[in-house]
Amino acid sequence: PSPPPDFTPPVFLRLELLAAAPASFNTTFSLDSNGEVYFAVFKELKASLPQLAAITSSELRSLAQGTVTAVADTSSQAGSTFVPVVKGTRAVLARENATVVVTGMTPGQNYTVIAVSEDTPGAWDGAGYKRNLEASVSVRTIETVGLTLSSLVIKAAEGGDAVNYAVIMSGVGAGTSPAVFGDEDCIDVRVSASGTGGAGQVTLSGDFSGPYTADTATFSGCGGNALLIFVKPVDDMALEGDHIVILTHQVTRASGKLAGLTSLVNISLTIEDNEKGGVVLSAAATQVDEGGALALTVRLTDKPPGIYDVTVNLAASSVLGGVVSFAPASLKFEGVGGGAWNVDQTVTMSVTLDGGFAYGSRDVNVTASASSLTSVFQGVSAAAPTITIRDVDTVGFVVLPALLTMVEAGDSQQITVRLTSRPTAPVTIAITTDPPRAGLTETVLMTQKALTVGIGATEWQAARNVTLSYGADAHVTGDLVRRLSFTLSGADTTGYNLRRYDNYVTLSVTDVNKAEVRVDPAAVTIQEGKSAPYTFRLGSEPFFDVTLTPSLLPGGPLSLSMASLVFTNTSGGAAINRVVSAARDYAQTGNRTFVISHGISSADPVYGAGGALAVPSVTVTVVDLDVADLLVTSGAADTSRTQITVEENGVAQKMTVRLATAPLGNINV
C-alpha cells in the first residue's frame, strides 16, 4: 500500500571525531525494523551538516571531500560483506544490528562519520513505519607513555656527512590508540660519546648544518615532537680501521606526562675508517714465454693496525689456450706467522703450454687482492703492468728436404711434410707443380697430391711422406729445375686457412736424353748385285721434324732405297730402315769400300743448330764377283765342255773364246 501522509523522512546520524581521535573506532547501528544503512567516512566536510534534516543519498555524497577511509564490516551474520568506501560511494548493509569497524585513521586528522537509514517498503503494521537510528562510539584513552630511539645501531663514514637518529615520545591508550602530548610534556636528553679511540672522535648537533659540539650535547623537545640528533665522525687521519663509538643517553629534565623518565638505552655507532692501506705488486719483466715462469714480488704499503694480519691472493685474467698459476697463490703479512708488511715476498708465476696452438702473443693482467678483518685492507688490490705471454708456436709449414736431386726416369725421391703448430680445425695440404716446359707433358709424378692434417695432440705433429719421381720426357731439355707449391686450407682460426707457399721445394732434374743420330750397323758388306739394310734412329724426340739426306759417290755402284729420311716430333725414337744396293759391273775391280755420309736439317734447337750435330756415316764394302780369265768352250750345247772331238775329214766343230770379265783395255788372244 502507499505510505501514509505522515511519512517520516530518513533519519541520519553524524559523529564527529576530533584531532585526538584514535586510529580506529567501533560504531554500532541498530534499527527497530528491517532496513538499509548507508554510511561514509570523510576527512573533512565542505559545509556543516544540519542536524536531523532530510537528506538524500546524492546529497550525502556531495558532502564528501578528500579520500574516504576504508571501512570493514565485522558482523558475524551470514552473508556479511566488506565494502570499501571511497569518495562519492556508499556502502549498504541490508540487515539489522550491524557493527562497523572503521580503521586506517590518522591521529591528528579530523574525521566525520555519517550514517543514514532509508526505509525499505515492508509489511504495514497499522501504526505506520518506525524509523529509529541509534549509534554508539567507543574511543580508547591513553594509559602509558615513554621514550624510544629510532635506531640502536648506526654507521657513518669518517670525515663524511652526518647521520641522524631520533628520540621519540610515545604512548599507548586502552588497546592500540596512540597517546596525545601537549606543550607541557617536555624532556631534555644529554648525549655523550665514548670509544676505544679516546675523545674527539665525533661531534653532535640538533641540525644537519650545525653547529656541532665535540663528544657531548643536550637536546630538548616538547609536545610529542621527536628530538633529532645528528652525529658527524671526525677525520683523524689515522690508519685504524672501522671502530665503535658508544652514544649514551641521560634524561636531565622531564615534565608533564613524561615526568619520571631518567634514561635511554645506548646506541652503537660504527665509524668507517676512510684511510686505506695498499698493496704493491711488481714483476721482474713484462714478457714471459709460454711454458715459462716469471718472478713477482708483493708487499704492503702500511702496517696493519693492532694484531690484524693481511692475506694477499694473486689472480690472473683468462688467457686463450693457456693457464696462469702462482706459487704460492696466497701470501700472509703480519699477525701470527705472517711476513713483515714492508718486506717483499716472492711469487712465481707460471704459464702452461697451450698444446701447440699458435694463438700469438697474449696479454695477461695480474692482480693482488688483500683481505683482512681490519677494514683498512678490505677491498684493497693492486695490478702489475700488463704482462705479455710470448707464443712459442708459430703458424708454419716445413718440407724436408727443400731440394731434391733427381734423374729423368731414375729412382724416386721422398719429401716429408708437417705443420709447425697445432691447428684448431683439420688442414688440407694441396701440392702442385709449376708448368712444364713448352712442348713437354707433365712428368712429375707424386704418390699424393693432397694431405689432411688433423688437430689431435700428436696427430698434427706427425710427418706426412710424399714420394716423387720424374718420368722420361724423351726430349733433350738439358738439366731442368722444377718447383712444388703448397696450398693450405680449412676452418682453422690460427692462420692456416688459405695459406700458400709458392715454389717451396726445388726439384733439380738431370736430363738423360741426347741429341744424336744412331746408325746400326755402321758398316755393311754386300756382293755385287746384292743389297743390305741399315737403320737410323735419333737419340731423343725432336721438337720439330729432322731430315737426314745421304751423300753418295757419283757414278759409284751403290744406290739407296730412299733419297732422304724424315723423323717427326713424335717418331724420333723410332727406327727408320734404309737399303743400300751394289750394282754388278762384271769387271775385275776387286773388293771396294764406299762411305755414305749424311746431312741433317731441322728447326729443332738441338738437331738443327747450324749443322753442328755430327751424323755418323755408313761404310759399305762391295765384294767383287769378277775374276780375270779366258773362257774357251766347245760349241756344243754343253758350254761347260772344254774338249772338242774332230774326226778326220769330218765335220768341223766350233769353239768359243771369251773373257770372263770386262777388260780395262784391249786383250789379244
C-alpha positions as CSV (number, residue, x, y, z in Angstrom):
1,P,0.0,0.0,0.0
2,S,1.0,3.6,-0.4
3,P,2.8,5.3,2.5
4,P,0.6,7.3,4.9
5,P,0.6,11.1,4.7
6,D,2.8,11.4,7.8
7,F,5.6,9.5,6.1
8,T,8.8,10.4,8.1
9,P,11.9,11.3,6.0
10,P,15.1,9.3,6.5
11,V,17.0,9.7,9.7
12,F,20.8,10.3,9.7
13,L,23.4,10.4,12.4
14,R,26.6,12.5,12.5
15,L,29.5,11.5,14.8
16,E,32.5,13.9,14.8
17,L,35.9,12.6,15.8
18,L,38.3,15.4,16.5
19,A,42.1,15.7,16.5
20,A,42.6,13.3,19.4
21,A,40.7,10.5,17.6
22,P,42.3,7.0,17.8
23,A,43.5,5.1,14.7
24,S,40.2,3.2,14.7
25,F,36.7,3.2,16.4
26,N,33.7,1.0,16.5
27,T,30.2,2.1,15.5
28,T,27.1,0.0,16.1
29,F,23.9,0.7,14.1
30,S,20.6,-0.6,15.4
31,L,17.3,-0.4,13.5
32,D,13.9,-1.3,15.0
33,S,12.9,-2.8,11.7
34,N,14.4,-4.2,8.6
35,G,16.2,-1.5,6.6
36,E,19.3,-0.3,4.9
37,V,22.1,1.7,6.5
38,Y,24.2,3.9,4.3
39,F,27.4,5.3,5.8
40,A,30.6,7.1,4.8
41,V,33.8,8.4,6.5
42,F,35.1,11.8,5.5
43,K,38.3,13.5,6.3
44,E,36.7,16.9,6.0
45,L,33.3,18.4,5.2
46,K,32.6,21.1,2.7
47,A,30.0,22.7,5.0
48,S,28.5,22.0,8.3
49,L,25.9,19.3,8.2
50,P,22.4,20.3,9.6
51,Q,21.2,18.1,12.4
52,L,18.3,15.7,11.8
53,A,17.4,17.2,8.4
54,A,16.2,15.2,5.5
55,I,19.0,14.3,3.1
56,T,19.1,12.1,0.0
57,S,21.9,9.8,-0.9
58,S,23.1,12.1,-3.6
59,E,23.2,15.0,-1.2
60,L,25.2,12.8,1.2
61,R,27.8,12.1,-1.4
62,S,28.1,15.7,-2.4
63,L,29.3,16.5,1.1
64,A,32.5,14.4,0.7
65,Q,35.8,16.0,0.3
66,G,39.1,14.0,0.1
67,T,39.7,10.3,0.0
68,V,37.4,8.3,2.2
69,T,38.9,5.9,4.8
70,A,38.4,2.2,4.2
71,V,35.6,0.6,6.2
72,A,35.4,-3.0,7.3
73,D,32.3,-4.9,8.3
74,T,32.9,-7.2,11.3
75,S,29.3,-8.6,11.6
76,S,29.2,-12.3,12.3
77,Q,26.0,-12.7,10.4
78,A,26.0,-14.9,7.3
79,G,26.3,-13.0,4.1
80,S,28.0,-10.0,5.7
81,T,30.2,-8.0,3.2
82,F,33.1,-5.7,3.3
83,V,32.6,-2.6,1.2
84,P,35.4,-0.1,0.9
85,V,34.1,3.4,0.8
86,V,35.6,6.0,-1.5
87,K,34.6,9.5,-2.4
88,G,31.1,9.6,-3.8
89,T,30.3,5.9,-2.9
90,R,28.0,4.4,-0.3
91,A,28.1,1.1,1.5
92,V,24.9,-0.9,2.1
93,L,24.1,-3.2,5.0
94,A,20.7,-4.9,4.4
95,R,20.3,-6.4,7.8
96,E,19.7,-5.4,11.5
97,N,22.1,-4.8,14.3
98,A,25.3,-4.4,12.1
99,T,28.6,-3.5,13.6
100,V,31.0,-1.5,11.5
101,V,34.7,-1.1,12.4
102,V,36.4,1.9,10.8
103,T,40.2,1.5,10.5
104,G,43.1,3.4,9.0
105,M,42.6,6.6,10.9
106,T,45.5,9.1,11.1
107,P,46.0,10.7,14.5
108,G,45.6,14.5,14.4
109,Q,43.2,14.4,11.4
110,N,39.5,15.5,11.7
111,Y,37.0,12.9,10.5
112,T,33.2,12.9,10.2
113,V,31.2,9.7,10.1
114,I,27.7,9.9,8.6
115,A,25.1,7.2,8.7
116,V,21.7,7.4,7.0
117,S,18.8,5.0,7.3
118,E,16.3,4.8,4.5
119,D,13.2,2.7,4.8
120,T,12.5,-0.2,2.5
121,P,8.8,-0.9,1.9
122,G,7.7,-3.7,4.2
123,A,4.6,-5.0,6.0
124,W,2.0,-2.4,7.1
125,D,1.5,-2.6,10.9
126,G,-1.3,-0.1,11.0
127,A,0.8,2.3,13.0
128,G,3.0,3.5,10.2
129,Y,6.6,2.9,9.6
130,K,9.0,3.2,12.6
131,R,12.3,4.7,11.9
132,N,15.0,4.8,14.6
133,L,18.7,5.0,14.3
134,E,20.9,4.7,17.3
135,A,24.7,4.6,17.4
136,S,27.4,4.5,20.0
137,V,31.1,5.4,19.5
138,S,33.9,3.9,21.6
139,V,37.2,5.9,21.8
140,R,40.2,4.5,23.6
141,T,42.1,6.7,26.1
142,I,46.0,7.0,26.8
143,E,47.3,4.9,29.6
144,T,51.2,4.7,29.3
145,V,54.0,6.9,27.8
146,G,57.7,6.5,27.3
147,L,60.8,7.3,25.2
148,T,62.2,5.2,22.3
149,L,65.1,5.5,19.9
150,S,64.6,5.3,16.1
151,S,67.7,3.1,15.8
152,L,70.0,1.2,18.1
153,V,72.8,0.7,15.6
154,I,74.0,3.3,13.2
155,K,77.0,3.7,10.8
156,A,78.9,6.7,9.5
157,A,82.0,7.3,7.4
158,E,84.9,9.0,8.9
159,G,85.1,12.6,7.6
160,G,81.8,12.1,5.8
161,D,78.3,13.5,6.2
162,A,76.5,13.4,9.5
163,V,74.0,10.6,10.2
164,N,70.9,11.1,12.5
165,Y,68.6,9.2,14.8
166,A,65.6,10.4,16.8
167,V,64.4,10.2,20.5
168,I,60.7,9.6,20.1
169,M,58.0,10.5,22.7
170,S,55.4,7.7,22.5
171,G,52.4,6.4,24.4
172,V,49.6,3.9,24.2
173,G,46.0,4.2,25.5
174,A,43.5,1.4,26.0
175,G,44.1,-1.1,23.3
176,T,46.2,0.3,20.5
177,S,45.3,4.0,20.5
178,P,48.3,6.4,20.4
179,A,48.9,8.9,23.2
180,V,48.5,12.6,22.7
181,F,51.1,15.0,24.0
182,G,50.7,18.7,24.9
183,D,53.1,21.6,25.3
184,E,53.5,20.8,28.9
185,D,55.0,17.4,28.1
186,C,58.8,18.2,27.7
187,I,62.1,16.5,28.0
188,D,65.9,17.2,27.9
189,V,68.3,14.4,26.9
190,R,72.1,14.6,27.3
191,V,74.1,12.5,24.7
192,S,77.7,11.5,25.3
193,A,80.2,9.7,23.0
194,S,83.0,7.4,24.2
195,G,85.1,4.8,22.5
196,T,88.5,3.0,22.4
197,G,90.0,5.7,20.3
198,G,89.5,8.3,23.0
199,A,87.8,11.7,22.9
200,G,87.2,13.8,19.9
201,Q,86.0,11.1,17.5
202,V,82.5,12.5,16.9
203,T,80.6,15.9,17.0
204,L,76.9,16.3,17.8
205,S,74.2,18.7,16.7
206,G,70.4,19.1,16.6
207,D,70.6,20.4,13.0
208,F,72.3,18.9,9.9
209,S,74.0,22.3,9.2
210,G,75.3,22.6,12.8
211,P,76.8,24.0,14.9
212,Y,78.4,20.7,16.1
213,T,79.8,20.1,19.6
214,A,82.5,17.5,20.3
215,D,81.6,14.4,22.3
216,T,78.7,15.8,24.4
217,A,75.5,17.8,23.8
218,T,72.0,18.3,25.3
219,F,68.8,18.1,23.2
220,S,65.3,19.4,24.2
221,G,61.7,18.8,23.0
222,C,58.0,19.2,23.9
223,G,54.5,18.3,22.8
224,G,55.4,14.9,21.4
225,N,57.9,16.2,18.9
226,A,60.9,13.9,18.3
227,L,64.4,15.0,19.2
228,L,66.5,14.7,16.1
229,I,70.2,14.1,16.8
230,F,72.9,14.5,14.2
231,V,76.3,12.7,14.6
232,K,79.3,13.5,12.5
233,P,82.6,11.5,12.8
234,V,85.9,13.4,12.8
235,D,88.6,12.5,10.3
236,D,91.6,11.6,12.5
237,M,93.9,10.9,9.5
238,A,94.9,7.6,11.2
239,L,95.0,4.1,9.8
240,E,93.0,2.4,12.5
241,G,90.2,0.5,10.7
242,D,86.5,0.6,11.5
243,H,85.9,1.3,15.2
244,I,82.9,1.6,17.6
245,V,81.8,4.7,19.5
246,I,79.0,4.2,22.1
247,L,76.4,7.0,22.4
248,T,74.9,7.1,25.9
249,H,71.6,9.0,26.8
250,Q,70.7,10.6,30.1
251,V,67.3,12.4,30.7
252,T,68.2,15.6,32.6
253,R,64.7,17.0,32.6
254,A,61.2,15.5,32.1
255,S,57.8,17.2,32.7
256,G,54.1,16.5,32.1
257,K,53.2,13.0,31.1
258,L,57.0,12.3,30.7
259,A,57.8,13.1,34.3
260,G,59.9,10.4,36.0
261,L,61.8,9.2,32.9
262,T,65.5,9.1,33.5
263,S,67.5,7.2,30.9
264,L,67.5,5.5,27.5
265,V,69.5,2.6,26.0
266,N,72.8,3.2,24.3
267,I,73.4,3.4,20.6
268,S,76.4,1.7,18.9
269,L,77.9,3.9,16.2
270,T,80.3,2.2,13.7
271,I,82.8,4.7,12.3
272,E,84.1,3.5,8.9
273,D,87.7,4.5,8.6
274,N,88.3,6.4,5.3
275,E,92.0,5.7,5.3
276,K,93.1,2.6,3.3
277,G,96.3,0.5,3.2
278,G,97.8,-0.6,-0.1
279,V,99.4,-3.4,-1.9
280,V,102.5,-3.2,-4.1
281,L,102.8,-5.8,-6.9
282,S,105.9,-5.8,-9.1
283,A,107.0,-8.1,-11.9
284,A,110.6,-8.9,-12.9
285,A,109.7,-8.4,-16.6
286,T,106.8,-7.6,-18.8
287,Q,107.2,-10.6,-21.0
288,V,107.3,-14.3,-20.4
289,D,107.4,-17.3,-22.8
290,E,104.6,-19.8,-23.0
291,G,105.7,-22.7,-20.8
292,G,108.0,-20.4,-18.8
293,A,107.9,-18.6,-15.4
294,L,108.2,-15.1,-14.1
295,A,109.1,-13.8,-10.6
296,L,106.6,-11.4,-8.9
297,T,107.1,-9.5,-5.6
298,V,104.4,-8.4,-3.2
299,R,104.4,-6.2,-0.1
300,L,102.1,-3.8,1.8
301,T,102.3,0.0,1.8
302,D,101.3,0.3,5.5
303,K,101.4,-1.7,8.7
304,P,98.0,-3.3,9.6
305,P,96.6,-1.8,12.8
306,G,96.7,-3.8,16.1
307,I,97.3,-7.5,15.7
308,Y,95.5,-7.9,12.5
309,D,97.0,-9.9,9.6
310,V,96.5,-9.4,5.9
311,T,96.2,-12.1,3.3
312,V,97.0,-11.3,-0.3
313,N,95.7,-13.5,-3.1
314,L,97.0,-13.4,-6.6
315,A,94.9,-13.9,-9.7
316,A,95.3,-13.5,-13.5
317,S,92.9,-12.7,-16.2
318,S,91.9,-15.6,-18.5
319,V,94.3,-16.4,-21.3
320,L,93.4,-18.0,-24.6
321,G,94.7,-21.6,-24.7
322,G,96.7,-21.3,-21.5
323,V,96.6,-21.4,-17.7
324,V,98.5,-19.0,-15.5
325,S,99.3,-20.2,-12.0
326,F,101.0,-18.8,-8.9
327,A,103.2,-20.5,-6.3
328,P,102.3,-19.7,-3.7
329,A,98.9,-18.4,-4.6
330,S,98.4,-16.7,-1.2
331,L,100.7,-14.6,1.0
332,K,100.3,-13.6,4.6
333,F,101.6,-10.4,6.2
334,E,101.9,-9.5,9.9
335,G,99.8,-11.2,12.5
336,V,100.8,-14.7,13.7
337,G,103.2,-16.3,11.2
338,G,103.0,-13.6,8.6
339,G,105.9,-11.7,6.9
340,A,106.8,-8.2,7.7
341,W,104.4,-5.7,6.0
342,N,107.3,-3.8,4.2
343,V,109.4,-6.8,3.1
344,D,108.9,-8.2,-0.4
345,Q,107.5,-11.7,-0.7
346,T,108.3,-13.6,-4.0
347,V,105.7,-15.4,-6.1
348,T,106.5,-17.5,-9.2
349,M,104.0,-17.0,-12.0
350,S,104.0,-20.0,-14.4
351,V,102.4,-20.2,-17.8
352,T,101.5,-23.6,-19.1
353,L,102.0,-24.7,-22.7
354,D,98.8,-24.5,-24.8
355,G,99.3,-27.8,-26.6
356,G,101.0,-26.5,-29.7
357,F,98.4,-23.9,-30.8
358,A,99.8,-20.7,-32.4
359,Y,97.5,-18.2,-30.8
360,G,100.1,-15.5,-30.9
361,S,101.2,-13.2,-28.1
362,R,98.6,-12.7,-25.4
363,D,98.3,-10.1,-22.6
364,V,97.5,-11.2,-19.1
365,N,96.6,-8.9,-16.2
366,V,97.8,-10.0,-12.8
367,T,96.2,-8.6,-9.6
368,A,97.0,-8.9,-5.9
369,S,93.9,-8.6,-3.7
370,A,94.1,-8.1,0.0
371,S,91.6,-9.5,2.6
372,S,91.7,-8.9,6.4
373,L,89.5,-8.5,9.4
374,T,90.5,-4.8,9.5
375,S,88.6,-2.6,7.1
376,V,91.7,-0.7,6.0
377,F,92.8,-3.6,3.9
378,Q,89.4,-4.9,2.8
379,G,88.8,-4.4,-0.9
380,V,92.4,-3.3,-1.5
381,S,94.1,-4.5,-4.6
382,A,97.0,-3.8,-6.9
383,A,97.7,-4.6,-10.5
384,A,101.1,-5.3,-12.1
385,P,101.9,-3.8,-15.5
386,T,100.4,-5.8,-18.3
387,I,102.4,-9.0,-18.9
388,T,102.7,-10.3,-22.5
389,I,102.9,-14.1,-22.9
390,R,105.0,-14.8,-26.0
391,D,103.8,-17.7,-28.0
392,V,106.4,-20.4,-28.6
393,D,104.4,-21.8,-31.5
394,T,104.2,-20.2,-34.9
395,V,101.9,-20.9,-37.8
396,G,104.2,-22.5,-40.4
397,F,105.0,-25.3,-42.7
398,V,108.1,-27.5,-43.1
399,V,109.0,-29.6,-46.0
400,L,112.3,-31.6,-46.0
401,P,114.4,-31.7,-48.0
402,A,113.8,-28.4,-49.7
403,L,116.0,-29.5,-52.7
404,L,115.7,-32.9,-54.4
405,T,118.3,-34.0,-57.0
406,M,116.6,-36.4,-59.4
407,V,117.4,-38.2,-62.7
408,E,115.0,-38.3,-65.5
409,A,113.3,-41.8,-65.5
410,G,115.5,-42.5,-62.4
411,D,114.8,-43.6,-58.9
412,S,112.0,-41.9,-56.9
413,Q,112.7,-39.5,-54.1
414,Q,110.8,-38.7,-50.9
415,I,109.8,-35.5,-49.0
416,T,108.3,-35.2,-45.6
417,V,105.6,-32.6,-44.8
418,R,104.4,-31.3,-41.4
419,L,102.9,-28.3,-39.7
420,T,104.8,-26.2,-37.1
421,S,101.8,-25.7,-34.8
422,R,98.6,-27.3,-33.9
423,P,95.5,-26.2,-35.9
424,T,92.1,-25.6,-34.4
425,A,90.5,-27.5,-37.3
426,P,91.8,-30.1,-39.9
427,V,94.1,-28.6,-42.5
428,T,94.2,-29.9,-46.1
429,I,97.6,-29.5,-47.9
430,A,97.4,-29.5,-51.7
431,I,100.6,-30.0,-53.7
432,T,101.0,-28.5,-57.2
433,T,103.9,-28.2,-59.7
434,D,105.0,-25.3,-61.8
435,P,104.0,-25.7,-65.5
436,P,106.3,-27.9,-67.6
437,R,108.4,-26.5,-70.4
438,A,106.5,-25.8,-73.6
439,G,106.2,-28.8,-75.7
440,L,106.5,-31.2,-72.8
441,T,103.9,-33.1,-70.9
442,E,103.9,-33.3,-67.1
443,T,106.3,-35.9,-65.9
444,V,106.5,-35.1,-62.2
445,L,104.7,-38.0,-60.5
446,M,103.5,-37.9,-56.9
447,T,102.0,-40.6,-54.7
448,Q,99.8,-38.0,-53.1
449,K,98.7,-34.6,-54.2
450,A,96.6,-33.7,-51.2
451,L,97.2,-34.4,-47.5
452,T,95.0,-33.8,-44.4
453,V,96.4,-32.9,-41.0
454,G,94.2,-33.4,-38.0
455,I,94.0,-31.5,-34.7
456,G,94.9,-34.3,-32.3
457,A,97.6,-33.7,-29.7
458,T,100.0,-36.0,-31.6
459,E,98.4,-36.2,-35.0
460,W,99.3,-32.7,-36.1
461,Q,103.0,-33.4,-35.3
462,A,103.3,-36.5,-37.5
463,A,105.3,-36.1,-40.7
464,R,103.5,-37.0,-43.9
465,N,105.6,-38.6,-46.6
466,V,105.2,-37.9,-50.3
467,T,107.1,-39.9,-53.0
468,L,108.1,-38.2,-56.2
469,S,109.6,-39.3,-59.4
470,Y,110.5,-37.7,-62.8
471,G,109.4,-39.7,-65.8
472,A,111.1,-39.8,-69.2
473,D,110.2,-37.0,-71.5
474,A,112.2,-38.3,-74.5
475,H,113.3,-34.8,-75.3
476,V,116.7,-33.1,-75.0
477,T,115.9,-30.4,-72.5
478,G,119.1,-30.1,-70.6
479,D,119.0,-30.3,-66.8
480,L,115.7,-28.9,-65.5
481,V,114.6,-27.2,-62.4
482,R,111.0,-27.8,-61.3
483,R,109.3,-26.4,-58.2
484,L,106.5,-27.6,-55.9
485,S,103.9,-25.2,-54.3
486,F,101.7,-26.0,-51.3
487,T,98.3,-24.5,-50.5
488,L,96.8,-25.0,-47.0
489,S,93.0,-24.6,-46.4
490,G,90.4,-25.4,-43.8
491,A,88.5,-23.8,-40.9
492,D,91.5,-23.2,-38.7
493,T,91.4,-19.9,-36.8
494,T,95.1,-19.6,-36.1
495,G,96.3,-18.7,-39.6
496,Y,96.4,-21.9,-41.7
497,N,93.2,-21.1,-43.6
498,L,94.0,-20.3,-47.3
499,R,97.8,-20.1,-46.7
500,R,100.0,-20.6,-49.7
501,Y,103.7,-21.5,-50.0
502,D,104.8,-20.9,-53.6
503,N,107.9,-22.6,-55.1
504,Y,108.7,-24.1,-51.7
505,V,110.5,-27.2,-52.9
506,T,113.0,-27.3,-55.8
507,L,113.5,-30.4,-58.0
508,S,116.8,-30.5,-59.8
509,V,116.4,-33.0,-62.7
510,T,119.3,-34.4,-64.7
511,D,118.4,-34.9,-68.4
512,V,119.3,-38.3,-69.8
513,N,118.4,-37.7,-73.4
514,K,121.0,-36.8,-76.1
515,A,120.7,-35.1,-79.4
516,E,122.4,-37.7,-81.7
517,V,121.8,-39.9,-84.8
518,R,122.5,-43.5,-84.3
519,V,123.3,-45.9,-87.2
520,D,123.1,-49.6,-87.0
521,P,125.2,-51.2,-88.3
522,A,127.8,-48.6,-89.1
523,A,129.4,-50.9,-91.7
524,V,127.8,-53.3,-94.2
525,T,129.3,-55.8,-96.7
526,I,127.4,-56.7,-99.8
527,Q,128.2,-58.6,-103.0
528,E,127.9,-57.0,-106.4
529,G,124.3,-57.3,-107.4
530,K,123.1,-57.6,-103.9
531,S,121.6,-55.3,-101.2
532,A,121.7,-54.9,-97.4
533,P,119.7,-52.8,-94.9
534,Y,120.9,-50.5,-92.2
535,T,118.9,-48.5,-89.6
536,F,118.8,-44.9,-88.5
537,R,117.5,-43.8,-85.0
538,L,117.5,-40.4,-83.2
539,G,118.8,-40.3,-79.6
540,S,115.6,-38.3,-78.5
541,E,112.4,-37.0,-79.8
542,P,112.9,-33.7,-81.5
543,F,110.6,-30.8,-81.0
544,F,110.5,-30.3,-84.8
545,D,111.0,-32.7,-87.8
546,V,114.5,-33.8,-88.5
547,T,115.6,-34.7,-92.1
548,L,118.7,-36.8,-93.0
549,T,120.0,-36.6,-96.6
550,P,122.6,-39.2,-97.8
551,S,125.6,-38.3,-99.9
552,L,126.9,-41.0,-102.4
553,L,130.0,-41.0,-104.7
554,P,128.8,-40.1,-108.1
555,G,128.9,-43.0,-110.6
556,G,129.5,-45.5,-107.9
557,P,127.9,-48.9,-107.8
558,L,125.7,-48.0,-104.8
559,S,122.1,-47.0,-104.7
560,L,119.7,-46.3,-101.8
561,S,116.1,-47.2,-101.3
562,M,115.1,-43.6,-100.3
563,A,116.7,-40.3,-101.1
564,S,116.1,-38.8,-97.5
565,L,114.9,-39.8,-94.1
566,V,112.4,-37.7,-92.0
567,F,112.0,-38.0,-88.2
568,T,108.9,-36.3,-86.9
569,N,108.5,-34.8,-83.4
570,T,106.5,-37.9,-82.4
571,S,108.6,-40.6,-84.0
572,G,112.1,-39.5,-83.2
573,G,112.6,-42.6,-81.0
574,A,111.5,-45.0,-83.8
575,A,114.0,-46.6,-86.2
576,I,113.9,-45.9,-90.0
577,N,115.4,-48.6,-92.2
578,R,117.3,-47.8,-95.4
579,V,118.5,-50.4,-98.1
580,V,121.8,-50.0,-99.9
581,S,122.4,-51.9,-103.1
582,A,125.6,-52.6,-105.2
583,A,125.3,-53.0,-109.0
584,R,127.1,-55.8,-110.9
585,D,129.8,-54.3,-113.2
586,Y,131.4,-57.5,-114.5
587,A,134.8,-56.0,-114.1
588,Q,137.6,-57.4,-112.0
589,T,137.9,-54.4,-109.7
590,G,138.5,-56.3,-106.5
591,N,136.6,-55.5,-103.3
592,R,135.9,-51.9,-102.9
593,T,134.8,-49.7,-99.9
594,F,132.4,-46.8,-100.1
595,V,131.3,-44.3,-97.4
596,I,127.7,-42.9,-97.3
597,S,127.7,-39.6,-95.5
598,H,124.5,-37.8,-94.3
599,G,123.5,-34.3,-93.9
600,I,121.0,-33.1,-91.3
601,S,118.5,-30.3,-91.3
602,S,115.7,-29.3,-88.7
603,A,114.2,-26.3,-87.0
604,D,114.8,-28.2,-83.7
605,P,117.2,-26.2,-81.4
606,V,119.4,-29.3,-80.8
607,Y,119.1,-31.2,-84.0
608,G,119.3,-28.3,-86.4
609,A,121.8,-26.0,-84.7
610,G,123.6,-24.9,-87.8
611,G,124.6,-28.4,-88.8
612,A,126.9,-28.7,-85.8
613,L,125.5,-32.0,-84.9
614,A,127.7,-34.9,-86.3
615,V,125.8,-37.6,-88.2
616,P,127.6,-40.9,-88.4
617,S,128.4,-42.2,-91.9
618,V,127.9,-45.8,-93.1
619,T,130.8,-47.8,-94.6
620,V,129.8,-50.1,-97.4
621,T,132.2,-52.9,-98.6
622,V,131.3,-54.2,-102.1
623,V,132.6,-57.7,-102.8
624,D,133.8,-58.1,-106.4
625,L,132.4,-61.3,-108.0
626,D,134.5,-60.9,-111.2
627,V,137.9,-62.9,-112.0
628,A,140.2,-62.1,-115.0
629,D,140.1,-65.3,-117.1
630,L,139.9,-66.6,-120.7
631,L,136.9,-68.8,-121.1
632,V,137.2,-71.4,-124.0
633,T,134.3,-73.7,-124.5
634,S,133.1,-76.1,-127.2
635,G,130.3,-75.1,-129.4
636,A,128.1,-78.0,-128.2
637,A,125.2,-77.4,-126.3
638,D,127.1,-78.1,-123.2
639,T,129.1,-75.0,-122.9
640,S,130.9,-76.3,-119.9
641,R,132.9,-78.7,-122.1
642,T,136.4,-77.7,-122.8
643,Q,137.2,-80.6,-125.1
644,I,136.3,-80.9,-128.8
645,T,136.5,-84.1,-130.8
646,V,137.1,-83.6,-134.6
647,E,137.0,-86.5,-137.0
648,E,139.4,-86.7,-139.8
649,N,137.9,-85.2,-142.8
650,G,134.9,-85.0,-140.6
651,V,132.5,-82.2,-139.8
652,A,134.0,-79.0,-138.5
653,Q,133.5,-78.2,-134.8
654,K,133.2,-74.7,-133.2
655,M,134.8,-73.5,-130.0
656,T,134.0,-70.3,-128.2
657,V,136.5,-68.0,-126.7
658,R,135.5,-65.1,-124.4
659,L,136.8,-63.1,-121.5
660,A,135.4,-63.7,-118.0
661,T,135.4,-60.0,-117.1
662,A,135.4,-56.8,-118.9
663,P,138.9,-55.7,-119.5
664,L,140.2,-52.3,-118.8
665,G,142.0,-52.4,-122.2
666,N,142.2,-54.4,-125.4
667,I,143.2,-58.1,-124.9
668,N,144.9,-60.1,-127.6
669,V,144.3,-63.9,-127.6
